[in-house]
Amino acid sequence: MTKEYNKLVRDKIPEIIIASGAVPTTHIAKDDEYRRLLLTKLQEEAAEFVEEPNQEEAADILEVLNAMCDLMGWNMEDIQRLRQEKAKKRGGFKQRIILDSVEE
């Protein structure tokens, strides 16, 4: 029986499937498909984190973000610097401020 997935998986998943005695069918994504499936994977991982926040799910999100940055030619240090600059200008979320309304 064949089960269809058509989803992006981690690099060692085909080896793990083979070791279990099953036979995977795979292909290598071109940039457009890879980008689309990375975004889908990011949504999937974020939903899993929302469902059950834990370090493993956070690590999965970071893995997808790292892959997306590699694809886009972005450097994670640059992303971190941008995050810090934005936090300096607009703050972070440490004070837990809730904006209830703004009267104009």
Secondary structure, 3 states (H helix, E strand, C coil): CCCCCCCCCCCCHHHHHHHCCCCCCCCCCCHHHHHHHHHHHHHHHHHHHHHCCCHHHHHHHHHHHHHHHHHHCCCHHHHHHHHHHHHHHHCCCCCCCCCCCCCC
